[in-house]
């Protein structure tokens, strides 16, 4: 088996295939485990069952475009693939598509959360896993009222969401400022330290006997007779019996060579990581009006989020990093102090329907796609590994892959 992509999805696929007795070669363009999952906030969130495309989102996005430090930004440029992606996204910002999306995402994320907890326990992964819930925190009564549709929607989907007023949320999380008017408490969410999670996965994949090839970007893929015939990466070539395509945001670049339609855009996210500090929040938080996240671990503290469509520009945008710290100051009694230990950006593989792409590639018998997980790659990683292993071994998938199939774009 050749697994292309050494991020959290590729690592989980490799681990499950190794446990099923397959020989696995894992190849990555950089260092394994250092992609989009390295610097995110590590929240495991069935609460994120509402699709990003929802009624009113276009109006909100346009308003944000006028603010350089807003949570969402598109760098102006001529990019026909991005234009098509945005048109498809806009077309889904209606009530019917939104409600269909919730009915798919909620059971997917509930199953994903359970599989991730099982994986961490089974493999004894030291990654700071905690199940204490997450808080969506509001400073504005108007903003909280505008989001009042979310708790009943999540409850109907089988998720726990408790509405707290200002005194109740501040009693639960004393790190919040007096101006906080309320919060939604997603009690069944969890969190972990993502870079430790992927490092532990790398260790386990090595221990199970995988061959890991790093710093080898795939240069070409050739197909013939309805199969992937050869894969070339720098000075290496492969003729895989079966291949897993877990290339994240880079998937469309190689997918085109195989005639695959993979509507994935790189959504650039940012984070700043600090040393552990007194007065840091106990619970993972989302500062809702700013769409900035905060996660605290025993030995660290991270602010993150934002969504920037700027292609594969690897530069750190100072305006967007400063917005993270400014948001923390608006919500926290003691925002993080001092210089950050790390300032980071990474590309999330965003699909316009906000669902991952998992399944056999149309017309290519020996290629399985596992990509397009958006902002939920860590959450969905263990389940994706299980589903890929089931496809390879001929088992009936434990989750309905119809809505996730690559064929939905063809």
N, C-alpha and C positions, 0 to 999 in steps of 0.2 A: 504494500500500500504506500502510495505517495500522498502525504498531506502537505499541501501548499499553503503556507501561512502559519506563523508561530505565535500568533496572539492567543488570547484566552479561548477563542472558539477552536482554533486549530489544536491547541494543547488538550482541550477536553475531548475532541474527536480522537486524537492520537491515543490518549489514555484509555478510552473505552475500546478502541480497536485492539490495542495491546492486550487488554484484559480478556478479549475474545479470542486471543491466540494468533492474531495477525502480526506479521513483521511490518514495521512502520519506519519509513524515512520521512522526517519532518524538515522542510526547507523554508527559510525565511530570508527576506531581503535585508534584514538587519539582525539585531540580537533577539532571540526568542524571548517573549514576555515583555517587550519594551514598546509595544504599540499603543493603541488607543486606550487600553485598560490600565496602563501604568499609573497615570496621574489623575484618574477620575475620583469621585468622592466615595465610591464603594458602597453606595446604598443599594439594597436588594428590595425591589419595590413592586410588588403586585398592585400597590396603590396607583401605579402609572398605567392603569388599564384604559384610560381615556386616550384615544388617538390624538396626535398632534394636530391633524387636520380636523377642525371643528367649526361650527357656525361662529362667525365673528372674527375668526383668526386672521383673515386677510386685512380687515380694517385695523386690527391691532398691529400687524406686521408693518403696514404702511406708516402708521404713527411712529413705530420704533425706528424706522429707516431715517427719520429726521433727527435722531439723537445718536451721536457717534458712540456713546457709552451704553446704549440700550442692550437688552439681552439678545436681540436678534439683529444681524447685519449682513447685507450682501455687498460685496465689493463690486462696484460697477465695472463690467467688462463684457466683451462679446463672447458668449459661451452658449451655443445652441443646445447642448445637452442640459445645461442648467435651466435654460428657458423652458424647454419641454418638461423638465422635472417640476418646475414651479407651476406650470399650467395644469399638470396632472394633480398636483397638491391642491391648487385652488379649486379644481372641479370637485374635490372630495370634501370641501368645507360646507357640508350640508347635513341636515339632521339624519337623513336615512343612512348615508354612508357612515356617519359618526356612530350611530347606534349599532350598525352591523359590526363595526370595528371593535366596539366594547365587548360584544358577545364573543368575539374571537380572542381578543387580547386577555381578558380576565381569566378564563380557564388556562390559557397558555402560561400566564405569569404565576398563577397559583401552583400549577404543576412544576414550573421552573424553580420556584422557591423551594418546594419540597425536595426536588432532585439535588439542588445545590447543597442543602443542609445534609442530605444523605451522603453526598460525595465527600464533603469536608469531614464528616464523622468517620466514614469508612476508611479514608486514606490518612486520617490524623493530620490534616493540613493546619499548620500553625499560621493563621491569617487574621486573627483578631475578630472572629465571628461573634456577633452579639445579636440577640433578638429582643430589642427594647422598643421597636417601633420608630416612626419618623413623624416629625411635626411640620405641617405647612402653616407658616406664621404670617399674620397680617398686622400691619400698622394702621390700616384704613378700614373703617366700618363699611364704606362704599365698596371697596375691593372685596371684602369678605362676603358682603351681600351678593355681589355680582357672581361669586363662585358658589353660591348656596346650592346650586344644582348638583354639585359633585358628590357630597356624602350620600344622598339617596340613590344616586346612580351606582356608586360602588357597593352599597349595601344590597341593592337588587342583584348585583353581579356576584354576591357571595363574599364580599370583603367587609372587614370591620373598619368603620370610620366614625370617630367620636368628635362632636363639635364642642370646643371649649371656649369659654369667655376669657376675658383678659386676666382676671384674678386666678382662674383655674389653670391657665396655661403657664402663668408666671410661677405658680406654686409647684407645678410639675417641672418647669425648667427655669430656675432662678437666674440664669445667665441673661435672660431677656430683659429689655428695657421696659420701663413703666408705660411707654407709649403703645405697647403691643395690645391690640384690642381683642385678639382671639386666635384660634388655630384649629386646624383639622388634625386629629391625632390618628395616624394609621398604625394601630397597635401591632399588627401582624407583619409589618416590614422588618427587615434586618439590615445589618451592615457588616462590612469587613474592610480590611486594609488591602486594596486591590493589588498593589505591587508585591505584597507578601503572598497573596493568593496565587498570582501567576508564577512567582518564584518557586513556591511549593509544588505547583503543577509541573514545572520544568524538572524539578528534582525527582518527582514520581515517574514522569515519562522516561527520564534517563534510567531510573532504577528498574523499570519494566523492560528495558533493552532497546529503546528506539535509537535509530541513527539520526542525529540532529546536525543539520547543515546550516550555518549562519552566514550572514553577509553575502548571500548569493541571490540577487534579484533574478527572477525568471525573465528570460529575454524573449522566448518564443514558445508557443505550443502549437503542435500540428495534429490535425485529425484526418482520419481516412477510414472509410468503411463504417461510419457511425461510431467510431471510437477515438479516444485520444491515443495517438501513436507515439508521440515523442514530446518531451519537455526539455528545453535547453536553458541552463543557467550558468553563465560565464563559461568555465572550463568543464562543466559537468553536463551529462545528458542522461535522460531516464526514459524507459519504455514501460510505463506503469501498467500493471494488470488492472488496477483500479486507482482512482485519484479522487481526493477530497479537495475541493476548491474553497479555502477558508481565508481569502485574501482581503477581507474587510473593505475599506474604502478604495483599495486599488483593484477590486474585482472587475469593474467595467473595462479597464485598460487592457487586460488579457482576455476578458470575455469576448470582446469584439473579434479577436482572431479566431474564435471558435463559432462565430455567428450567433452568440448569445445576447439577448436583450436583458441587460441588468441595469435598471434605472436607479443607480446608487450615486449619491453626491457626497463628497467629503464635507461633513459638518464639523468645523473646527471648534473645539472646546478648550478652555483654559483652566488652570488651577495654580494655586500658591500653597505651599506646604510649610508649616511652621513647627518649631519645637513645642513640646507640651507646655501649657501655660496655666497658671492659676486663674480661676474664674471662667475657664472655657466651658462651653455647653456640654451637658452630659448626653443629650439626645442629638441625633442627626436632624438638621433643620433645613427647610427651604424658606428663604425670605421672599414671600410670594410676589410682592409688588416689583421686586428687583430680579426675580428668577435666579437667585444665587443660592448655592448650597453650602452648608457647613457640616463637616463631620469631624468628630474628635475620637482619637484612639488613646490608649494608655500612654503611648510615647509620641504622639503627634497630633496635628491639628491642620485641617485643610479647608480652604475655600475654593469653590469651583463653579463651573457652568459656563453660560453664554453659548450662542450658536452663531458662527460666522461662516458664510459661504464665500470663500476666497481661494478656491482651488487648493493646490497643495503647497501654498506659501507657508514655509516653516518659521517665519519671523514671529517673534512675540510682539503683540500689539500692546503698547504701554497703556493706551486708553482703556482697553478692556481689562487688563490686569488691575489698574487703579480702581475700576468700577467694582471689583470684587471686595477690595478693602473698604471702599466707601460704603457699600451695602452693609458690611458687617458692623460698621460704626453706627448705622441707623437702627439696628435691631438688637445689638448686644451691649450689655453694661461694660464688658471688658473685651473689646475687639482684639484680634491678635496684634502683638507688639513685636518690634524688632524686624530685622531683615529675614525674609523667607529663606528656608533651607533649599527650596527648589521652586522655580517658576517654569511652568510646563504648558505645552499645547499638544493636542493630538486630534486625529481625524476620525470622527464617528462615521460609519457607513450608513447614510440616511436613505431610506426608501420612502417614496411619497405616500404609500398606504400605511407606513409605520409598522410593518410586519416583516419578520425575517424571511429570507429566501432559503428554504431547506427542502431538498429533494433531488431526484435524479435529473440531470440536464436533459431537456428535450432533444431527442435525436442523437444523444451521445451515451451509449450504453454503460461505459465504465467511468462516468464522471458524476460525482455527487456534489451539489452546491450546499454550502453552509456559510452564509454571508448575509449582509444587510441588517444587522441587529440594532442599528441606530444607537441610541443612548442606553440600551439594555443588554449589552453584550455580556457583562459579568452576571447579571441576573439570569440570563437565558443560556449560559455557557454549559452547565452540566446537562440540562435537558437536551440541548443540541447534540452533545456528544453521544448521548443514549440513542437519539433518533438516527444519527448517522450510523452507529454500530448496528442498529436494527435493520437499516436499509442494506448494509453491506452483507450481513449474515442471513438475509432473507426472512427475517421475522416481520410480523405485522407491527407497524409502528404504534407505539403506546400513546401517541397523540395524533389526531386527524391532521395529516399534512396537506389536505386539499387547499385550504386557504393560504398556505405557505409555499405552495408549489411554484417552481420557476416557470411553469407553463402558463401562469396567469398573465405573463407579459408577452406571450407569443401568440 
